[in-house]
Amino acid sequence: MSFGLLFLVSIVAGFIGAMSGMGGGVVLIPAMTLLGMNIKQAIAISIVSVIATSSGSASAYVRDRITNLKVGMFLEMFTILGALVGATITLSTGNAILFILFGVVLLFSWVALFVQRHEVWRAHPWQDRFTRWLQLEGSYYDQPTAQTIQYHAVRAYFGGPLMFGAGLIAGMLGIGAGALKVLIHDLVMGLPPKVSTTTSNLIIGVTALAGTSVYLAAGVIDPGLVAPVMLGILLGAFVGTRVLVRMRNEAVRRFFLVVLLVLGVEMVVRGLGGIL
């Protein structure tokens, strides 16, 4: 696989990853497997690139004060444990099963968000005692509406355990599981879409670092292929962050839905083709 081709694919993956909060792996893994790479090797390379995506975009979002650091630090404790378990499972799982699981995770996320597509985000009128004790709240300036958005998280006692599952999927599939993290932030914890996306970008890097340690120990990661991927991901993520802060929350969600549907269907079809 040529350096130039892998670099270009990685730029696109980084852009979409930063825009959606999913991490570049949702595009990178399907693309690399279409180009002939074994899915386990693609997963291992992708999970390293997720660290680059998070570094490239999360720093900009933190600077713009959209990311909620308290929410991110609380949930990272759960995703790290999940990623370690998930990466260990992948090493002993068949390739076709990984394709199907990858697609099913994306399609499940798409269905849940599609049901909510017409709902406009509104701050919850209440905050439970545990989440209030953790002080999971914040505000950010929204450029398209020229308003300061005040919000608070809810149901942190559900969000934490669910994030262990998201970390498990992240470690297994090398995607950062940003799709699931955004879903948990949005539907369970009541965060605004932009906060969901930007906080997800922060969390996926730490999650990916935990999963990477397992793949490095197993010798699955090829350093020669990691270099162009990380360079492309960083460039794409930088451009993506510049675009996202100028978009409305509803546009971010629509973009997210299109990416999930296309890639979810494509991966399931390829997985079934490997079994039948």
Phi and psi restraints in degrees (value plus and minus 20) as a CYANA .aco file:
   2 SER   PHI     -92.1   -52.1
   2 SER   PSI     131.5   171.5
   3 PHE   PHI     -79.7   -39.7
   3 PHE   PSI     -66.7   -26.7
   4 GLY   PHI     -81.9   -41.9
   4 GLY   PSI     -64.8   -24.8
   5 LEU   PHI     -85.0   -45.0
   5 LEU   PSI     -65.0   -25.0
   6 LEU   PHI     -84.2   -44.2
   6 LEU   PSI     -56.0   -16.0
   7 PHE   PHI     -84.8   -44.8
   7 PHE   PSI     -64.4   -24.4
   8 LEU   PHI     -85.1   -45.1
   8 LEU   PSI     -63.4   -23.4
   9 VAL   PHI     -81.2   -41.2
   9 VAL   PSI     -58.3   -18.3
  10 SER   PHI     -89.0   -49.0
  10 SER   PSI     -53.2   -13.2
  11 ILE   PHI     -81.4   -41.4
  11 ILE   PSI     -66.9   -26.9
  12 VAL   PHI     -82.1   -42.1
  12 VAL   PSI     -63.4   -23.4
  13 ALA   PHI     -82.2   -42.2
  13 ALA   PSI     -62.2   -22.2
  14 GLY   PHI     -85.3   -45.3
  14 GLY   PSI     -59.2   -19.2
  15 PHE   PHI     -82.9   -42.9
  15 PHE   PSI     -68.9   -28.9
  16 ILE   PHI     -86.8   -46.8
  16 ILE   PSI     -58.4   -18.4
  17 GLY   PHI     -81.8   -41.8
  17 GLY   PSI     -63.4   -23.4
  18 ALA   PHI     -89.4   -49.4
  18 ALA   PSI     -57.4   -17.4
  19 MET   PHI     -88.7   -48.7
  19 MET   PSI     -54.1   -14.1
  20 SER   PHI    -123.2   -83.2
  20 SER   PSI     -36.4     3.6
  21 GLY   PHI      60.4   100.4
  21 GLY   PSI     -11.2    28.8
  22 MET   PHI    -110.8   -70.8
  22 MET   PSI     -37.2     2.8
  23 GLY   PHI      67.4   107.4
  23 GLY   PSI     131.3   171.3
  24 GLY   PHI     -89.1   -49.1
  24 GLY   PSI     -33.0     7.0
  25 GLY   PHI     -82.5   -42.5
  25 GLY   PSI     -47.3    -7.3
  26 VAL   PHI     -84.6   -44.6
  26 VAL   PSI     -44.9    -4.9
  27 VAL   PHI    -120.0   -80.0
  27 VAL   PSI     -59.1   -19.1
  28 LEU   PHI     -84.3   -44.3
  28 LEU   PSI     -65.1   -25.1
  29 ILE   PHI     -84.8   -44.8
  29 ILE   PSI     -69.9   -29.9
  30 PRO   PHI     -77.5   -37.5
  30 PRO   PSI     -60.1   -20.1
  31 ALA   PHI     -86.0   -46.0
  31 ALA   PSI     -65.7   -25.7
  32 MET   PHI     -87.5   -47.5
  32 MET   PSI     -56.2   -16.2
  33 THR   PHI     -91.0   -51.0
  33 THR   PSI     -53.4   -13.4
  34 LEU   PHI     -84.5   -44.5
  34 LEU   PSI     -49.4    -9.4
  35 LEU   PHI    -105.3   -65.3
  35 LEU   PSI     -15.3    24.7
  36 GLY   PHI      85.1   125.1
  36 GLY   PSI     -15.7    24.3
  37 MET   PHI    -103.0   -63.0
  37 MET   PSI     123.2   163.2
  38 ASN   PHI     -81.8   -41.8
  38 ASN   PSI     119.0   159.0
  39 ILE   PHI     -84.4   -44.4
  39 ILE   PSI     -52.3   -12.3
  40 LYS   PHI     -88.0   -48.0
  40 LYS   PSI     -59.3   -19.3
  41 GLN   PHI     -87.0   -47.0
  41 GLN   PSI     -59.1   -19.1
  42 ALA   PHI     -83.1   -43.1
  42 ALA   PSI     -60.5   -20.5
  43 ILE   PHI     -83.2   -43.2
  43 ILE   PSI     -63.5   -23.5
  44 ALA   PHI     -84.6   -44.6
  44 ALA   PSI     -62.3   -22.3
  45 ILE   PHI     -87.8   -47.8
  45 ILE   PSI     -60.6   -20.6
  46 SER   PHI     -81.7   -41.7
  46 SER   PSI     -61.1   -21.1
  47 ILE   PHI     -88.1   -48.1
  47 ILE   PSI     -47.0    -7.0
  48 VAL   PHI     -90.1   -50.1
  48 VAL   PSI     -60.6   -20.6
  49 SER   PHI     -86.7   -46.7
  49 SER   PSI     -47.1    -7.1
  50 VAL   PHI     -81.3   -41.3
  50 VAL   PSI     -54.4   -14.4
  51 ILE   PHI     -81.7   -41.7
  51 ILE   PSI     -61.5   -21.5
  52 ALA   PHI     -86.3   -46.3
  52 ALA   PSI     -61.7   -21.7
  53 THR   PHI     -79.3   -39.3
  53 THR   PSI     -66.6   -26.6
  54 SER   PHI     -83.7   -43.7
  54 SER   PSI     -62.0   -22.0
  55 SER   PHI     -85.3   -45.3
  55 SER   PSI     -59.5   -19.5
  56 GLY   PHI     -91.9   -51.9
  56 GLY   PSI     -54.6   -14.6
  57 SER   PHI    -122.2   -82.2
  57 SER   PSI     -57.0   -17.0
  58 ALA   PHI     -83.0   -43.0
  58 ALA   PSI     -57.5   -17.5
  59 SER   PHI     -82.0   -42.0
  59 SER   PSI     -59.1   -19.1
  60 ALA   PHI     -88.2   -48.2
  60 ALA   PSI     -60.5   -20.5
  61 TYR   PHI     -88.0   -48.0
  61 TYR   PSI     -56.4   -16.4
  62 VAL   PHI     -85.3   -45.3
  62 VAL   PSI     -61.2   -21.2
  63 ARG   PHI     -81.6   -41.6
  63 ARG   PSI     -59.2   -19.2
  64 ASP   PHI     -99.0   -59.0
  64 ASP   PSI     -22.2    17.8
  65 ARG   PHI      41.9    81.9
  65 ARG   PSI      16.5    56.5
  66 ILE   PHI    -116.7   -76.7
  66 ILE   PSI     -59.2   -19.2
  67 THR   PHI     -83.9   -43.9
  67 THR   PSI     117.7   157.7
  68 ASN   PHI    -117.7   -77.7
  68 ASN   PSI      83.9   123.9
  69 LEU   PHI     -86.6   -46.6
  69 LEU   PSI     -56.2   -16.2
  70 LYS   PHI     -85.8   -45.8
  70 LYS   PSI     -63.0   -23.0
  71 VAL   PHI     -81.8   -41.8
  71 VAL   PSI     -65.5   -25.5
  72 GLY   PHI     -80.4   -40.4
  72 GLY   PSI     -66.4   -26.4
  73 MET   PHI     -86.2   -46.2
  73 MET   PSI     -57.8   -17.8
  74 PHE   PHI     -84.5   -44.5
  74 PHE   PSI     -65.9   -25.9
  75 LEU   PHI     -96.3   -56.3
  75 LEU   PSI     -45.4    -5.4
  76 GLU   PHI     -80.7   -40.7
  76 GLU   PSI     -50.5   -10.5
  77 MET   PHI     -78.3   -38.3
  77 MET   PSI     -56.4   -16.4
  78 PHE   PHI    -101.9   -61.9
  78 PHE   PSI     -59.1   -19.1
  79 THR   PHI     -89.4   -49.4
  79 THR   PSI     -52.0   -12.0
  80 ILE   PHI     -82.2   -42.2
  80 ILE   PSI     -67.2   -27.2
  81 LEU   PHI     -81.7   -41.7
  81 LEU   PSI     -62.5   -22.5
  82 GLY   PHI     -83.0   -43.0
  82 GLY   PSI     -60.8   -20.8
  83 ALA   PHI     -84.4   -44.4
  83 ALA   PSI     -58.9   -18.9
  84 LEU   PHI     -83.0   -43.0
  84 LEU   PSI     -62.5   -22.5
  85 VAL   PHI     -87.9   -47.9
  85 VAL   PSI     -64.7   -24.7
  86 GLY   PHI     -82.7   -42.7
  86 GLY   PSI     -64.1   -24.1
  87 ALA   PHI     -82.7   -42.7
  87 ALA   PSI     -56.8   -16.8
  88 THR   PHI     -84.8   -44.8
  88 THR   PSI     -58.4   -18.4
  89 ILE   PHI     -86.0   -46.0
  89 ILE   PSI     -61.4   -21.4
  90 THR   PHI     -78.1   -38.1
  90 THR   PSI     -59.5   -19.5
  91 LEU   PHI     -81.0   -41.0
  91 LEU   PSI     -40.0     0.0
  92 SER   PHI    -136.5   -96.5
  92 SER   PSI      -2.6    37.4
  93 THR   PHI    -129.1   -89.1
  93 THR   PSI     126.1   166.1
  94 GLY   PHI     -87.5   -47.5
  94 GLY   PSI     131.3   171.3
  95 ASN   PHI     -82.8   -42.8
  95 ASN   PSI     -64.6   -24.6
  96 ALA   PHI     -81.2   -41.2
  96 ALA   PSI     -59.2   -19.2
  97 ILE   PHI     -82.5   -42.5
  97 ILE   PSI     -58.1   -18.1
  98 LEU   PHI     -86.0   -46.0
  98 LEU   PSI     -61.2   -21.2
  99 PHE   PHI     -77.7   -37.7
  99 PHE   PSI     -69.7   -29.7
 100 ILE   PHI     -85.5   -45.5
 100 ILE   PSI     -64.2   -24.2
 101 LEU   PHI     -81.3   -41.3
 101 LEU   PSI     -61.8   -21.8
 102 PHE   PHI     -76.3   -36.3
 102 PHE   PSI     -70.7   -30.7
 103 GLY   PHI     -85.5   -45.5
 103 GLY   PSI     -61.4   -21.4
 104 VAL   PHI     -83.2   -43.2
 104 VAL   PSI     -61.4   -21.4
 105 VAL   PHI     -80.1   -40.1
 105 VAL   PSI     -64.6   -24.6
 106 LEU   PHI     -86.9   -46.9
 106 LEU   PSI     -61.3   -21.3
 107 LEU   PHI     -89.2   -49.2
 107 LEU   PSI     -57.2   -17.2
 108 PHE   PHI     -80.8   -40.8
 108 PHE   PSI     -62.9   -22.9
 109 SER   PHI     -84.2   -44.2
 109 SER   PSI     -59.2   -19.2
 110 TRP   PHI     -82.9   -42.9
 110 TRP   PSI     -66.0   -26.0
 111 VAL   PHI     -79.9   -39.9
 111 VAL   PSI     -66.3   -26.3
 112 ALA   PHI     -81.9   -41.9
 112 ALA   PSI     -61.6   -21.6
 113 LEU   PHI     -96.3   -56.3
 113 LEU   PSI     -51.5   -11.5
 114 PHE   PHI     -83.6   -43.6
 114 PHE   PSI     -59.0   -19.0
 115 VAL   PHI     -80.6   -40.6
 115 VAL   PSI     -51.9   -11.9
 116 GLN   PHI    -115.7   -75.7
 116 GLN   PSI     -11.0    29.0
 117 ARG   PHI     -83.8   -43.8
 117 ARG   PSI     -48.2    -8.2
 118 HIS   PHI    -112.7   -72.7
 118 HIS   PSI     -24.5    15.5
 119 GLU   PHI    -102.5   -62.5
 119 GLU   PSI     110.3   150.3
 120 VAL   PHI    -108.9   -68.9
 120 VAL   PSI     114.2   154.2
 121 TRP   PHI     -83.2   -43.2
 121 TRP   PSI     116.2   156.2
 122 ARG   PHI    -156.7  -116.7
 122 ARG   PSI     123.3   163.3
 123 ALA   PHI     -84.3   -44.3
 123 ALA   PSI     119.7   159.7
 124 HIS   PHI     -84.6   -44.6
 124 HIS   PSI     120.3   160.3
 125 PRO   PHI     -94.9   -54.9
 125 PRO   PSI     -31.1     8.9
 126 TRP   PHI    -157.6  -117.6
 126 TRP   PSI     143.3   183.3
 127 GLN   PHI    -158.7  -118.7
 127 GLN   PSI     106.4   146.4
 128 ASP   PHI     -86.5   -46.5
 128 ASP   PSI     141.6   181.6
 129 ARG   PHI     -82.7   -42.7
 129 ARG   PSI     -62.5   -22.5
 130 PHE   PHI     -84.0   -44.0
 130 PHE   PSI     -66.2   -26.2
 131 THR   PHI     -86.9   -46.9
 131 THR   PSI     -56.1   -16.1
 132 ARG   PHI     -85.6   -45.6
 132 ARG   PSI     -57.3   -17.3
 133 TRP   PHI     -82.7   -42.7
 133 TRP   PSI     -55.8   -15.8
 134 LEU   PHI     -96.7   -56.7
 134 LEU   PSI     -30.6     9.4
 135 GLN   PHI      38.9    78.9
 135 GLN   PSI      25.7    65.7
 136 LEU   PHI    -110.0   -70.0
 136 LEU   PSI      63.1   103.1
 137 GLU   PHI    -171.1  -131.1
 137 GLU   PSI     151.8   191.8
 138 GLY   PHI     155.1   195.1
 138 GLY   PSI    -188.6  -148.6
 139 SER   PHI    -177.2  -137.2
 139 SER   PSI     138.7   178.7
 140 TYR   PHI    -172.8  -132.8
 140 TYR   PSI     137.7   177.7
 141 TYR   PHI    -110.9   -70.9
 141 TYR   PSI     103.8   143.8
 142 ASP   PHI    -117.5   -77.5
 142 ASP   PSI      91.3   131.3
 143 GLN   PHI     -81.4   -41.4
 143 GLN   PSI     -66.0   -26.0
 144 PRO   PHI     -81.3   -41.3
 144 PRO   PSI     -55.5   -15.5
 145 THR   PHI    -119.2   -79.2
 145 THR   PSI     -26.9    13.1
 146 ALA   PHI      35.1    75.1
 146 ALA   PSI      21.2    61.2
 147 GLN   PHI    -151.0  -111.0
 147 GLN   PSI     133.8   173.8
 148 THR   PHI    -111.9   -71.9
 148 THR   PSI      99.9   139.9
 149 ILE   PHI    -113.1   -73.1
 149 ILE   PSI      99.3   139.3
 150 GLN   PHI    -117.3   -77.3
 150 GLN   PSI     119.3   159.3
 151 TYR   PHI    -174.8  -134.8
 151 TYR   PSI     145.5   185.5
 152 HIS   PHI    -164.6  -124.6
 152 HIS   PSI     126.0   166.0
 153 ALA   PHI     -98.0   -58.0
 153 ALA   PSI     139.5   179.5
 154 VAL   PHI    -155.9  -115.9
 154 VAL   PSI     145.4   185.4
 155 ARG   PHI      32.0    72.0
 155 ARG   PSI      25.0    65.0
 156 ALA   PHI     -82.0   -42.0
 156 ALA   PSI     -46.4    -6.4
 157 TYR   PHI     -88.3   -48.3
 157 TYR   PSI     -41.9    -1.9
 158 PHE   PHI    -110.6   -70.6
 158 PHE   PSI     -58.7   -18.7
 159 GLY   PHI     -79.8   -39.8
 159 GLY   PSI     -61.0   -21.0
 160 GLY   PHI     -80.8   -40.8
 160 GLY   PSI     -77.6   -37.6
 161 PRO   PHI     -80.4   -40.4
 161 PRO   PSI     -56.4   -16.4
 162 LEU   PHI     -85.2   -45.2
 162 LEU   PSI     -51.7   -11.7
 163 MET   PHI     -88.5   -48.5
 163 MET   PSI     -46.3    -6.3
 164 PHE   PHI     -81.3   -41.3
 164 PHE   PSI     -63.1   -23.1
 165 GLY   PHI     -82.7   -42.7
 165 GLY   PSI     -59.9   -19.9
 166 ALA   PHI     -84.5   -44.5
 166 ALA   PSI     -59.4   -19.4
 167 GLY   PHI     -85.4   -45.4
 167 GLY   PSI     -57.2   -17.2
 168 LEU   PHI     -79.0   -39.0
 168 LEU   PSI     -68.2   -28.2
 169 ILE   PHI     -83.8   -43.8
 169 ILE   PSI     -59.6   -19.6
 170 ALA   PHI     -80.3   -40.3
 170 ALA   PSI     -66.8   -26.8
 171 GLY   PHI     -85.9   -45.9
 171 GLY   PSI     -56.0   -16.0
 172 MET   PHI     -91.8   -51.8
 172 MET   PSI     -59.8   -19.8
 173 LEU   PHI    -130.1   -90.1
 173 LEU   PSI     -25.6    14.4
 174 GLY   PHI      46.2    86.2
 174 GLY   PSI       6.2    46.2
 175 ILE   PHI    -128.7   -88.7
 175 ILE   PSI     -21.3    18.7
 176 GLY   PHI      60.4   100.4
 176 GLY   PSI     -38.3     1.7
 177 ALA   PHI      33.1    73.1
 177 ALA   PSI      13.5    53.5
 178 GLY   PHI     -79.3   -39.3
 178 GLY   PSI     -51.5   -11.5
 179 ALA   PHI     -79.2   -39.2
 179 ALA   PSI     -66.8   -26.8
 180 LEU   PHI     -91.9   -51.9
 180 LEU   PSI     -57.1   -17.1
 181 LYS   PHI     -83.7   -43.7
 181 LYS   PSI     -64.6   -24.6
 182 VAL   PHI     -81.7   -41.7
 182 VAL   PSI     -60.2   -20.2
 183 LEU   PHI     -81.4   -41.4
 183 LEU   PSI     -64.4   -24.4
 184 ILE   PHI     -86.8   -46.8
 184 ILE   PSI     -63.3   -23.3
 185 HIS   PHI     -79.7   -39.7
 185 HIS   PSI     -64.1   -24.1
 186 ASP   PHI     -95.5   -55.5
 186 ASP   PSI     -76.2   -36.2
 187 LEU   PHI    -107.8   -67.8
 187 LEU   PSI     -50.4   -10.4
 188 VAL   PHI    -114.5   -74.5
 188 VAL   PSI     -65.1   -25.1
 189 MET   PHI    -119.3   -79.3
 189 MET   PSI     -24.9    15.1
 190 GLY   PHI      50.5    90.5
 190 GLY   PSI       9.4    49.4
 191 LEU   PHI    -104.7   -64.7
 191 LEU   PSI     130.4   170.4
 192 PRO   PHI     -82.3   -42.3
 192 PRO   PSI     130.0   170.0
 193 PRO   PHI     -72.6   -32.6
 193 PRO   PSI     -61.7   -21.7
 194 LYS   PHI     -87.8   -47.8
 194 LYS   PSI     -58.9   -18.9
 195 VAL   PHI     -87.1   -47.1
 195 VAL   PSI     -58.9   -18.9
 196 SER   PHI     -79.2   -39.2
 196 SER   PSI     -68.2   -28.2
 197 THR   PHI     -85.2   -45.2
 197 THR   PSI     -67.3   -27.3
 198 THR   PHI     -91.6   -51.6
 198 THR   PSI     -57.2   -17.2
 199 THR   PHI     -89.4   -49.4
 199 THR   PSI     -54.5   -14.5
 200 SER   PHI     -80.0   -40.0
 200 SER   PSI     -62.2   -22.2
 201 ASN   PHI     -79.6   -39.6
 201 ASN   PSI     -54.7   -14.7
 202 LEU   PHI     -88.9   -48.9
 202 LEU   PSI     -65.3   -25.3
 203 ILE   PHI     -89.0   -49.0
 203 ILE   PSI     -57.9   -17.9
 204 ILE   PHI     -83.9   -43.9
 204 ILE   PSI     -49.9    -9.9
 205 GLY   PHI     -85.5   -45.5
 205 GLY   PSI     -64.2   -24.2
 206 VAL   PHI     -87.4   -47.4
 206 VAL   PSI     -60.4   -20.4
 207 THR   PHI     -81.1   -41.1
 207 THR   PSI     -66.1   -26.1
 208 ALA   PHI     -83.2   -43.2
 208 ALA   PSI     -56.2   -16.2
 209 LEU   PHI     -80.4   -40.4
 209 LEU   PSI     -59.5   -19.5
 210 ALA   PHI     -85.7   -45.7
 210 ALA   PSI     -65.1   -25.1
 211 GLY   PHI     -86.1   -46.1
 211 GLY   PSI     -56.7   -16.7
 212 THR   PHI     -79.3   -39.3
 212 THR   PSI     -56.6   -16.6
 213 SER   PHI     -79.8   -39.8
 213 SER   PSI     -55.5   -15.5
 214 VAL   PHI     -90.2   -50.2
 214 VAL   PSI     -65.2   -25.2
 215 TYR   PHI     -88.8   -48.8
 215 TYR   PSI     -54.4   -14.4
 216 LEU   PHI     -83.8   -43.8
 216 LEU   PSI     -63.4   -23.4
 217 ALA   PHI     -82.9   -42.9
 217 ALA   PSI     -51.1   -11.1
 218 ALA   PHI    -105.2   -65.2
 218 ALA   PSI     -27.7    12.3
 219 GLY   PHI      54.5    94.5
 219 GLY   PSI       6.2    46.2
 220 VAL   PHI    -108.1   -68.1
 220 VAL   PSI     -42.9    -2.9
 221 ILE   PHI    -104.6   -64.6
 221 ILE   PSI     107.4   147.4
 222 ASP   PHI    -116.9   -76.9
 222 ASP   PSI      88.8   128.8
 223 PRO   PHI     -79.1   -39.1
 223 PRO   PSI     -51.8   -11.8
 224 GLY   PHI     -85.4   -45.4
 224 GLY   PSI     -48.6    -8.6
 225 LEU   PHI    -110.5   -70.5
 225 LEU   PSI     -40.9    -0.9
 226 VAL   PHI     -89.0   -49.0
 226 VAL   PSI     -56.7   -16.7
 227 ALA   PHI     -77.7   -37.7
 227 ALA   PSI     -75.6   -35.6
 228 PRO   PHI     -85.2   -45.2
 228 PRO   PSI     -51.4   -11.4
 229 VAL   PHI     -85.3   -45.3
 229 VAL   PSI     -66.9   -26.9
 230 MET   PHI     -87.0   -47.0
 230 MET   PSI     -58.6   -18.6
 231 LEU   PHI     -83.4   -43.4
 231 LEU   PSI     -65.8   -25.8
 232 GLY   PHI     -86.1   -46.1
 232 GLY   PSI     -62.0   -22.0
 233 ILE   PHI     -80.9   -40.9
 233 ILE   PSI     -65.2   -25.2
 234 LEU   PHI     -81.8   -41.8
 234 LEU   PSI     -62.7   -22.7
 235 LEU   PHI     -85.1   -45.1
 235 LEU   PSI     -66.8   -26.8
 236 GLY   PHI     -83.2   -43.2
 236 GLY   PSI     -59.6   -19.6
 237 ALA   PHI     -85.8   -45.8
 237 ALA   PSI     -56.8   -16.8
 238 PHE   PHI     -82.1   -42.1
 238 PHE   PSI     -65.1   -25.1
 239 VAL   PHI     -86.5   -46.5
 239 VAL   PSI     -61.4   -21.4
 240 GLY   PHI     -79.8   -39.8
 240 GLY   PSI     -59.4   -19.4
 241 THR   PHI     -86.6   -46.6
 241 THR   PSI     -53.6   -13.6
 242 ARG   PHI     -88.1   -48.1
 242 ARG   PSI     -52.2   -12.2
 243 VAL   PHI     -98.7   -58.7
 243 VAL   PSI     -62.6   -22.6
 244 LEU   PHI     -80.4   -40.4
 244 LEU   PSI     -62.0   -22.0
 245 VAL   PHI     -85.6   -45.6
 245 VAL   PSI     -34.7     5.3
 246 ARG   PHI    -119.8   -79.8
 246 ARG   PSI     -20.1    19.9
 247 MET   PHI    -117.8   -77.8
 247 MET   PSI     133.0   173.0
 248 ARG   PHI     -95.8   -55.8
 248 ARG   PSI     137.4   177.4
 249 ASN   PHI     -77.3   -37.3
 249 ASN   PSI     -60.3   -20.3
 250 GLU   PHI     -85.4   -45.4
 250 GLU   PSI     -56.1   -16.1
 251 ALA   PHI     -89.1   -49.1
 251 ALA   PSI     -57.3   -17.3
 252 VAL   PHI     -81.2   -41.2
 252 VAL   PSI     -62.8   -22.8
 253 ARG   PHI     -87.1   -47.1
 253 ARG   PSI     -60.9   -20.9
 254 ARG   PHI     -83.5   -43.5
 254 ARG   PSI     -62.3   -22.3
 255 PHE   PHI     -79.5   -39.5
 255 PHE   PSI     -64.2   -24.2
 256 PHE   PHI     -78.2   -38.2
 256 PHE   PSI     -63.5   -23.5
 257 LEU   PHI     -85.6   -45.6
 257 LEU   PSI     -62.1   -22.1
 258 VAL   PHI     -82.9   -42.9
 258 VAL   PSI     -65.5   -25.5
 259 VAL   PHI     -81.6   -41.6
 259 VAL   PSI     -64.5   -24.5
 260 LEU   PHI     -81.0   -41.0
 260 LEU   PSI     -65.9   -25.9
 261 LEU   PHI     -84.1   -44.1
 261 LEU   PSI     -69.6   -29.6
 262 VAL   PHI     -81.3   -41.3
 262 VAL   PSI     -69.4   -29.4
 263 LEU   PHI     -93.3   -53.3
 263 LEU   PSI     -53.8   -13.8
 264 GLY   PHI     -82.9   -42.9
 264 GLY   PSI     -67.4   -27.4
 265 VAL   PHI     -83.7   -43.7
 265 VAL   PSI     -63.8   -23.8
 266 GLU   PHI     -80.9   -40.9
 266 GLU   PSI     -61.6   -21.6
 267 MET   PHI     -93.1   -53.1
 267 MET   PSI     -57.6   -17.6
 268 VAL   PHI     -83.7   -43.7
 268 VAL   PSI     -64.3   -24.3
 269 VAL   PHI     -80.0   -40.0
 269 VAL   PSI     -62.3   -22.3
 270 ARG   PHI     -89.2   -49.2
 270 ARG   PSI     -56.1   -16.1
 271 GLY   PHI     -85.9   -45.9
 271 GLY   PSI     -62.8   -22.8
 272 LEU   PHI     -84.9   -44.9
 272 LEU   PSI     -55.0   -15.0
 273 GLY   PHI     -83.5   -43.5
 273 GLY   PSI     -49.9    -9.9
 274 GLY   PHI     -97.3   -57.3
 274 GLY   PSI     -39.6     0.4
 275 ILE   PHI    -113.0   -73.0
 275 ILE   PSI     -62.8   -22.8
